Amino acid sequence: MTSAVPRSPLGRGVPSLEVRWILPGRLDTAVVARFATSGAYTESREDAYLLRPDLDALSVKVRGGRALEVKMFLGSPGILDLQGRARGRLQSWQKWSFPFRSVTQDASEAEGWRWVRKQRRIIRFAFTGGRITPAEASARELVDEARCAVELTEVRTHHGDWWSLGLEATGPAGLLRAGLEATAALVFTQVPPGGFELRLADSMSYAEWLRPRLRAEGHASA
């Protein structure tokens, strides 16, 4: 892997508060329809996650072949609990991003990396003055404004088809939880369509989801 040059001092990361669910199977069309709004942004990309060695509280990935992203897990401030609709573990992170030239997929797989193909649908909201409003990606962010991205993703790995729903709040640290909870209350106004449950057991980061599968591969080949 090539070395990277940081865009900003290493000591200054971006704080975020996140919750994510990862479920098996193909994404239900009823769920996709719920996110088919005029403000949704879509993208396709492949991310490579470093799973070996296990870096414990650090999550390392190559994002879309263009950026090396390092995230430090700072703990969980509690549970997001919307009764009858969703229950997930909140996770606090500090994130750094560096320009990066991609490695080949064959090389990365051999060195403990795992590729994840993603088709993402993203809706962004702004939390200002205690109110949630749709936010354009190009709009200027206010100093006292928290933002929360709602991401619906079709996921493909060599383990098969999965899908993920995640919320990520960024902005002033004191507003992260309020912004995420207000966004979640808006998104989950109704029971999720498609007959699925967003359970605590399915709530985790991508790295948490991938690592047990890598260990299972190692046991199978032993």
C-alpha positions as protocol buffer text, in pm:
chain_id: "A"
residue {
  index: 1
  type: MET
  ca { x: 0 y: 0 z: 0 }
}
residue {
  index: 2
  type: THR
  ca { x: 123 y: 347 z: -77 }
}
residue {
  index: 3
  type: SER
  ca { x: 176 y: 614 z: 185 }
}
residue {
  index: 4
  type: ALA
  ca { x: -79 y: 889 z: 228 }
}
residue {
  index: 5
  type: VAL
  ca { x: -50 y: 1258 z: 295 }
}
residue {
  index: 6
  type: PRO
  ca { x: -304 y: 1395 z: 546 }
}
residue {
  index: 7
  type: ARG
  ca { x: -530 y: 1679 z: 439 }
}
residue {
  index: 8
  type: SER
  ca { x: -541 y: 1816 z: 792 }
}
residue {
  index: 9
  type: PRO
  ca { x: -339 y: 1777 z: 1113 }
}
residue {
  index: 10
  type: LEU
  ca { x: -373 y: 1428 z: 1256 }
}
residue {
  index: 11
  type: GLY
  ca { x: -476 y: 1563 z: 1592 }
}
residue {
  index: 12
  type: ARG
  ca { x: -798 y: 1709 z: 1452 }
}
residue {
  index: 13
  type: GLY
  ca { x: -1054 y: 1452 z: 1355 }
}
residue {
  index: 14
  type: VAL
  ca { x: -1424 y: 1481 z: 1276 }
}
residue {
  index: 15
  type: PRO
  ca { x: -1655 y: 1367 z: 1559 }
}
residue {
  index: 16
  type: SER
  ca { x: -1964 y: 1168 z: 1470 }
}
residue {
  index: 17
  type: LEU
  ca { x: -2244 y: 977 z: 1638 }
}
residue {
  index: 18
  type: GLU
  ca { x: -2374 y: 678 z: 1444 }
}
residue {
  index: 19
  type: VAL
  ca { x: -2614 y: 388 z: 1455 }
}
residue {
  index: 20
  type: ARG
  ca { x: -2625 y: 116 z: 1189 }
}
residue {
  index: 21
  type: TRP
  ca { x: -2813 y: -205 z: 1122 }
}
residue {
  index: 22
  type: ILE
  ca { x: -2690 y: -475 z: 881 }
}
residue {
  index: 23
  type: LEU
  ca { x: -2934 y: -742 z: 767 }
}
residue {
  index: 24
  type: PRO
  ca { x: -2905 y: -1043 z: 533 }
}
residue {
  index: 25
  type: GLY
  ca { x: -3069 y: -1071 z: 194 }
}
residue {
  index: 26
  type: ARG
  ca { x: -3164 y: -834 z: -83 }
}
residue {
  index: 27
  type: LEU
  ca { x: -3312 y: -494 z: -12 }
}
residue {
  index: 28
  type: ASP
  ca { x: -3693 y: -498 z: -12 }
}
residue {
  index: 29
  type: THR
  ca { x: -3852 y: -273 z: -275 }
}
residue {
  index: 30
  type: ALA
  ca { x: -4090 y: -134 z: -12 }
}
residue {
  index: 31
  type: VAL
  ca { x: -3792 y: -8 z: 187 }
}
residue {
  index: 32
  type: VAL
  ca { x: -3637 y: 146 z: -126 }
}
residue {
  index: 33
  type: ALA
  ca { x: -3966 y: 321 z: -203 }
}
residue {
  index: 34
  type: ARG
  ca { x: -3964 y: 480 z: 145 }
}
residue {
  index: 35
  type: PHE
  ca { x: -3630 y: 646 z: 55 }
}
residue {
  index: 36
  type: ALA
  ca { x: -3723 y: 742 z: -302 }
}
residue {
  index: 37
  type: THR
  ca { x: -3742 y: 1115 z: -235 }
}
residue {
  index: 38
  type: SER
  ca { x: -3631 y: 1403 z: -454 }
}
residue {
  index: 39
  type: GLY
  ca { x: -3353 y: 1490 z: -207 }
}
residue {
  index: 40
  type: ALA
  ca { x: -3190 y: 1146 z: -209 }
}
residue {
  index: 41
  type: TYR
  ca { x: -2832 y: 1116 z: -334 }
}
residue {
  index: 42
  type: THR
  ca { x: -2714 y: 786 z: -483 }
}
residue {
  index: 43
  type: GLU
  ca { x: -2369 y: 643 z: -542 }
}
residue {
  index: 44
  type: SER
  ca { x: -2195 y: 313 z: -613 }
}
residue {
  index: 45
  type: ARG
  ca { x: -1851 y: 235 z: -476 }
}
residue {
  index: 46
  type: GLU
  ca { x: -1626 y: -36 z: -335 }
}
residue {
  index: 47
  type: ASP
  ca { x: -1469 y: 1 z: 10 }
}
residue {
  index: 48
  type: ALA
  ca { x: -1183 y: -213 z: 142 }
}
residue {
  index: 49
  type: TYR
  ca { x: -1176 y: -282 z: 517 }
}
residue {
  index: 50
  type: LEU
  ca { x: -859 y: -377 z: 705 }
}
residue {
  index: 51
  type: LEU
  ca { x: -953 y: -675 z: 924 }
}
residue {
  index: 52
  type: ARG
  ca { x: -614 y: -834 z: 993 }
}
residue {
  index: 53
  type: PRO
  ca { x: -449 y: -744 z: 1222 }
}
residue {
  index: 54
  type: ASP
  ca { x: -745 y: -667 z: 1448 }
}
residue {
  index: 55
  type: LEU
  ca { x: -692 y: -305 z: 1557 }
}
residue {
  index: 56
  type: ASP
  ca { x: -958 y: -321 z: 1830 }
}
residue {
  index: 57
  type: ALA
  ca { x: -1100 y: 33 z: 1864 }
}
residue {
  index: 58
  type: LEU
  ca { x: -972 y: 144 z: 1523 }
}
residue {
  index: 59
  type: SER
  ca { x: -1162 y: 94 z: 1198 }
}
residue {
  index: 60
  type: VAL
  ca { x: -951 y: 138 z: 883 }
}
residue {
  index: 61
  type: LYS
  ca { x: -1082 y: 135 z: 529 }
}
residue {
  index: 62
  type: VAL
  ca { x: -1000 y: 257 z: 179 }
}
residue {
  index: 63
  type: ARG
  ca { x: -1308 y: 452 z: 77 }
}
residue {
  index: 64
  type: GLY
  ca { x: -1398 y: 414 z: -290 }
}
residue {
  index: 65
  type: GLY
  ca { x: -1032 y: 371 z: -385 }
}
residue {
  index: 66
  type: ARG
  ca { x: -963 y: 741 z: -320 }
}
residue {
  index: 67
  type: ALA
  ca { x: -930 y: 801 z: 54 }
}
residue {
  index: 68
  type: LEU
  ca { x: -783 y: 619 z: 353 }
}
residue {
  index: 69
  type: GLU
  ca { x: -1030 y: 659 z: 638 }
}
residue {
  index: 70
  type: VAL
  ca { x: -934 y: 593 z: 1000 }
}
residue {
  index: 71
  type: LYS
  ca { x: -1206 y: 593 z: 1266 }
}
residue {
  index: 72
  type: MET
  ca { x: -1148 y: 561 z: 1641 }
}
residue {
  index: 73
  type: PHE
  ca { x: -1432 y: 414 z: 1845 }
}
residue {
  index: 74
  type: LEU
  ca { x: -1494 y: 627 z: 2155 }
}
residue {
  index: 75
  type: GLY
  ca { x: -1765 y: 415 z: 2314 }
}
residue {
  index: 76
  type: SER
  ca { x: -2142 y: 392 z: 2315 }
}
residue {
  index: 77
  type: PRO
  ca { x: -2347 y: 665 z: 2486 }
}
residue {
  index: 78
  type: GLY
  ca { x: -2652 y: 440 z: 2497 }
}
residue {
  index: 79
  type: ILE
  ca { x: -2932 y: 284 z: 2293 }
}
residue {
  index: 80
  type: LEU
  ca { x: -3158 y: 440 z: 2032 }
}
residue {
  index: 81
  type: ASP
  ca { x: -3496 y: 293 z: 2117 }
}
residue {
  index: 82
  type: LEU
  ca { x: -3801 y: 373 z: 1906 }
}
residue {
  index: 83
  type: GLN
  ca { x: -4046 y: 118 z: 2039 }
}
residue {
  index: 84
  type: GLY
  ca { x: -4193 y: -105 z: 1772 }
}
residue {
  index: 85
  type: ARG
  ca { x: -3983 y: 55 z: 1501 }
}
residue {
  index: 86
  type: ALA
  ca { x: -3608 y: 38 z: 1569 }
}
residue {
  index: 87
  type: ARG
  ca { x: -3359 y: -37 z: 1844 }
}
residue {
  index: 88
  type: GLY
  ca { x: -2987 y: 14 z: 1789 }
}
residue {
  index: 89
  type: ARG
  ca { x: -2660 y: 84 z: 1964 }
}
residue {
  index: 90
  type: LEU
  ca { x: -2531 y: 442 z: 1940 }
}
residue {
  index: 91
  type: GLN
  ca { x: -2158 y: 464 z: 1863 }
}
residue {
  index: 92
  type: SER
  ca { x: -1930 y: 766 z: 1907 }
}
residue {
  index: 93
  type: TRP
  ca { x: -1639 y: 796 z: 1662 }
}
residue {
  index: 94
  type: GLN
  ca { x: -1355 y: 1030 z: 1572 }
}
residue {
  index: 95
  type: LYS
  ca { x: -1267 y: 1018 z: 1202 }
}
residue {
  index: 96
  type: TRP
  ca { x: -964 y: 1114 z: 993 }
}
residue {
  index: 97
  type: SER
  ca { x: -944 y: 1101 z: 613 }
}
residue {
  index: 98
  type: PHE
  ca { x: -632 y: 1102 z: 392 }
}
residue {
  index: 99
  type: PRO
  ca { x: -584 y: 1107 z: 14 }
}
residue {
  index: 100
  type: PHE
  ca { x: -492 y: 762 z: -109 }
}
residue {
  index: 101
  type: ARG
  ca { x: -401 y: 571 z: -426 }
}
residue {
  index: 102
  type: SER
  ca { x: -588 y: 241 z: -439 }
}
residue {
  index: 103
  type: VAL
  ca { x: -437 y: -105 z: -416 }
}
residue {
  index: 104
  type: THR
  ca { x: -559 y: -392 z: -633 }
}
residue {
  index: 105
  type: GLN
  ca { x: -836 y: -611 z: -499 }
}
residue {
  index: 106
  type: ASP
  ca { x: -630 y: -931 z: -521 }
}
residue {
  index: 107
  type: ALA
  ca { x: -344 y: -778 z: -321 }
}
residue {
  index: 108
  type: SER
  ca { x: -568 y: -633 z: -54 }
}
residue {
  index: 109
  type: GLU
  ca { x: -760 y: -957 z: 1 }
}
residue {
  index: 110
  type: ALA
  ca { x: -432 y: -1141 z: 55 }
}
residue {
  index: 111
  type: GLU
  ca { x: -314 y: -886 z: 314 }
}
residue {
  index: 112
  type: GLY
  ca { x: -614 y: -896 z: 547 }
}
residue {
  index: 113
  type: TRP
  ca { x: -842 y: -653 z: 365 }
}
residue {
  index: 114
  type: ARG
  ca { x: -1197 y: -731 z: 257 }
}
residue {
  index: 115
  type: TRP
  ca { x: -1385 y: -554 z: -21 }
}
residue {
  index: 116
  type: VAL
  ca { x: -1747 y: -449 z: 18 }
}
residue {
  index: 117
  type: ARG
  ca { x: -1947 y: -330 z: -281 }
}
residue {
  index: 118
  type: LYS
  ca { x: -2210 y: -69 z: -194 }
}
residue {
  index: 119
  type: GLN
  ca { x: -2503 y: 92 z: -370 }
}
residue {
  index: 120
  type: ARG
  ca { x: -2593 y: 380 z: -138 }
}
residue {
  index: 121
  type: ARG
  ca { x: -2900 y: 606 z: -112 }
}
residue {
  index: 122
  type: ILE
  ca { x: -2843 y: 901 z: 118 }
}
residue {
  index: 123
  type: ILE
  ca { x: -3079 y: 1166 z: 255 }
}
residue {
  index: 124
  type: ARG
  ca { x: -2932 y: 1451 z: 460 }
}
residue {
  index: 125
  type: PHE
  ca { x: -3104 y: 1653 z: 729 }
}
residue {
  index: 126
  type: ALA
  ca { x: -3004 y: 1966 z: 922 }
}
residue {
  index: 127
  type: PHE
  ca { x: -3079 y: 2015 z: 1291 }
}
residue {
  index: 128
  type: THR
  ca { x: -3107 y: 2385 z: 1369 }
}
residue {
  index: 129
  type: GLY
  ca { x: -3293 y: 2550 z: 1655 }
}
residue {
  index: 130
  type: GLY
  ca { x: -3433 y: 2215 z: 1765 }
}
residue {
  index: 131
  type: ARG
  ca { x: -3591 y: 2148 z: 1424 }
}
residue {
  index: 132
  type: ILE
  ca { x: -3509 y: 1891 z: 1155 }
}
residue {
  index: 133
  type: THR
  ca { x: -3521 y: 2006 z: 792 }
}
residue {
  index: 134
  type: PRO
  ca { x: -3397 y: 1855 z: 464 }
}
residue {
  index: 135
  type: ALA
  ca { x: -3041 y: 1967 z: 384 }
}
residue {
  index: 136
  type: GLU
  ca { x: -2889 y: 2001 z: 39 }
}
residue {
  index: 137
  type: ALA
  ca { x: -2541 y: 1852 z: 13 }
}
residue {
  index: 138
  type: SER
  ca { x: -2414 y: 2172 z: -149 }
}
residue {
  index: 139
  type: ALA
  ca { x: -2564 y: 2404 z: 112 }
}
residue {
  index: 140
  type: ARG
  ca { x: -2330 y: 2588 z: 348 }
}
residue {
  index: 141
  type: GLU
  ca { x: -2324 y: 2439 z: 697 }
}
residue {
  index: 142
  type: LEU
  ca { x: -2384 y: 2673 z: 989 }
}
residue {
  index: 143
  type: VAL
  ca { x: -2148 y: 2678 z: 1286 }
}
residue {
  index: 144
  type: ASP
  ca { x: -2423 y: 2582 z: 1534 }
}
residue {
  index: 145
  type: GLU
  ca { x: -2588 y: 2329 z: 1302 }
}
residue {
  index: 146
  type: ALA
  ca { x: -2577 y: 1951 z: 1334 }
}
residue {
  index: 147
  type: ARG
  ca { x: -2632 y: 1736 z: 1028 }
}
residue {
  index: 148
  type: CYS
  ca { x: -2752 y: 1379 z: 1006 }
}
residue {
  index: 149
  type: ALA
  ca { x: -2720 y: 1156 z: 701 }
}
residue {
  index: 150
  type: VAL
  ca { x: -2962 y: 865 z: 660 }
}
residue {
  index: 151
  type: GLU
  ca { x: -2802 y: 597 z: 446 }
}
residue {
  index: 152
  type: LEU
  ca { x: -2978 y: 299 z: 287 }
}
residue {
  index: 153
  type: THR
  ca { x: -2723 y: 65 z: 128 }
}
residue {
  index: 154
  type: GLU
  ca { x: -2729 y: -251 z: -79 }
}
residue {
  index: 155
  type: VAL
  ca { x: -2422 y: -450 z: 22 }
}
residue {
  index: 156
  type: ARG
  ca { x: -2242 y: -721 z: -173 }
}
residue {
  index: 157
  type: THR
  ca { x: -1952 y: -932 z: -46 }
}
residue {
  index: 158
  type: HIS
  ca { x: -1835 y: -1284 z: -122 }
}
residue {
  index: 159
  type: HIS
  ca { x: -2065 y: -1384 z: 167 }
}
residue {
  index: 160
  type: GLY
  ca { x: -2365 y: -1286 z: -46 }
}
residue {
  index: 161
  type: ASP
  ca { x: -2623 y: -1008 z: -45 }
}
residue {
  index: 162
  type: TRP
  ca { x: -2691 y: -788 z: 256 }
}
residue {
  index: 163
  type: TRP
  ca { x: -2834 y: -445 z: 318 }
}
residue {
  index: 164
  type: SER
  ca { x: -2775 y: -174 z: 573 }
}
residue {
  index: 165
  type: LEU
  ca { x: -2957 y: 123 z: 722 }
}
residue {
  index: 166
  type: GLY
  ca { x: -2748 y: 377 z: 907 }
}
residue {
  index: 167
  type: LEU
  ca { x: -2769 y: 726 z: 1057 }
}
residue {
  index: 168
  type: GLU
  ca { x: -2459 y: 944 z: 1103 }
}
residue {
  index: 169
  type: ALA
  ca { x: -2471 y: 1277 z: 1285 }
}
residue {
  index: 170
  type: THR
  ca { x: -2189 y: 1531 z: 1250 }
}
residue {
  index: 171
  type: GLY
  ca { x: -2137 y: 1888 z: 1368 }
}
residue {
  index: 172
  type: PRO
  ca { x: -2107 y: 2042 z: 1716 }
}
residue {
  index: 173
  type: ALA
  ca { x: -2045 y: 1766 z: 1972 }
}
residue {
  index: 174
  type: GLY
  ca { x: -2320 y: 1888 z: 2202 }
}
residue {
  index: 175
  type: LEU
  ca { x: -2583 y: 1854 z: 1928 }
}
residue {
  index: 176
  type: LEU
  ca { x: -2493 y: 1513 z: 1786 }
}
residue {
  index: 177
  type: ARG
  ca { x: -2729 y: 1302 z: 1993 }
}
residue {
  index: 178
  type: ALA
  ca { x: -3020 y: 1543 z: 1970 }
}
residue {
  index: 179
  type: GLY
  ca { x: -2973 y: 1568 z: 1593 }
}
residue {
  index: 180
  type: LEU
  ca { x: -2955 y: 1192 z: 1544 }
}
residue {
  index: 181
  type: GLU
  ca { x: -3254 y: 1120 z: 1767 }
}
residue {
  index: 182
  type: ALA
  ca { x: -3467 y: 1388 z: 1600 }
}
residue {
  index: 183
  type: THR
  ca { x: -3377 y: 1251 z: 1257 }
}
residue {
  index: 184
  type: ALA
  ca { x: -3453 y: 894 z: 1365 }
}
residue {
  index: 185
  type: ALA
  ca { x: -3792 y: 1001 z: 1502 }
}
residue {
  index: 186
  type: LEU
  ca { x: -3872 y: 1159 z: 1166 }
}
residue {
  index: 187
  type: VAL
  ca { x: -3746 y: 865 z: 957 }
}
residue {
  index: 188
  type: PHE
  ca { x: -3923 y: 607 z: 1174 }
}
residue {
  index: 189
  type: THR
  ca { x: -4251 y: 791 z: 1207 }
}
residue {
  index: 190
  type: GLN
  ca { x: -4411 y: 471 z: 1080 }
}
residue {
  index: 191
  type: VAL
  ca { x: -4322 y: 106 z: 1139 }
}
residue {
  index: 192
  type: PRO
  ca { x: -4055 y: 6 z: 882 }
}
residue {
  index: 193
  type: PRO
  ca { x: -4209 y: -148 z: 568 }
}
residue {
  index: 194
  type: GLY
  ca { x: -4135 y: -497 z: 441 }
}
residue {
  index: 195
  type: GLY
  ca { x: -4205 y: -683 z: 766 }
}
residue {
  index: 196
  type: PHE
  ca { x: -3846 y: -661 z: 900 }
}
residue {
  index: 197
  type: GLU
  ca { x: -3724 y: -558 z: 1243 }
}
residue {
  index: 198
  type: LEU
  ca { x: -3431 y: -329 z: 1317 }
}
residue {
  index: 199
  type: ARG
  ca { x: -3304 y: -516 z: 1622 }
}
residue {
  index: 200
  type: LEU
  ca { x: -3025 y: -446 z: 1866 }
}
residue {
  index: 201
  type: ALA
  ca { x: -2857 y: -772 z: 1760 }
}
residue {
  index: 202
  type: ASP
  ca { x: -2825 y: -641 z: 1403 }
}
residue {
  index: 203
  type: SER
  ca { x: -2684 y: -303 z: 1512 }
}
residue {
  index: 204
  type: MET
  ca { x: -2309 y: -274 z: 1448 }
}
residue {
  index: 205
  type: SER
  ca { x: -2042 y: -109 z: 1235 }
}
residue {
  index: 206
  type: TYR
  ca { x: -1919 y: -262 z: 911 }
}
residue {
  index: 207
  type: ALA
  ca { x: -1590 y: -363 z: 1077 }
}
residue {
  index: 208
  type: GLU
  ca { x: -1776 y: -538 z: 1361 }
}
residue {
  index: 209
  type: TRP
  ca { x: -1984 y: -723 z: 1104 }
}
residue {
  index: 210
  type: LEU
  ca { x: -1688 y: -832 z: 889 }
}
residue {
  index: 211
  type: ARG
  ca { x: -1439 y: -945 z: 1155 }
}
residue {
  index: 212
  type: PRO
  ca { x: -1629 y: -1256 z: 1275 }
}
residue {
  index: 213
  type: ARG
  ca { x: -1663 y: -1368 z: 915 }
}
residue {
  index: 214
  type: LEU
  ca { x: -1289 y: -1338 z: 862 }
}
residue {
  index: 215
  type: ARG
  ca { x: -1226 y: -1545 z: 1176 }
}
residue {
  index: 216
  type: ALA
  ca { x: -1474 y: -1807 z: 1052 }
}
residue {
  index: 217
  type: GLU
  ca { x: -1284 y: -1827 z: 723 }
}
residue {
  index: 218
  type: GLY
  ca { x: -962 y: -1887 z: 916 }
}
residue {
  index: 219
  type: HIS
  ca { x: -1115 y: -2172 z: 1118 }
}
residue {
  index: 220
  type: ALA
  ca { x: -1259 y: -2330 z: 803 }
}
residue {
  index: 221
  type: SER
  ca { x: -922 y: -2331 z: 629 }
}
residue {
  index: 222
  type: ALA
  ca { x: -729 y: -2463 z: 933 }
}
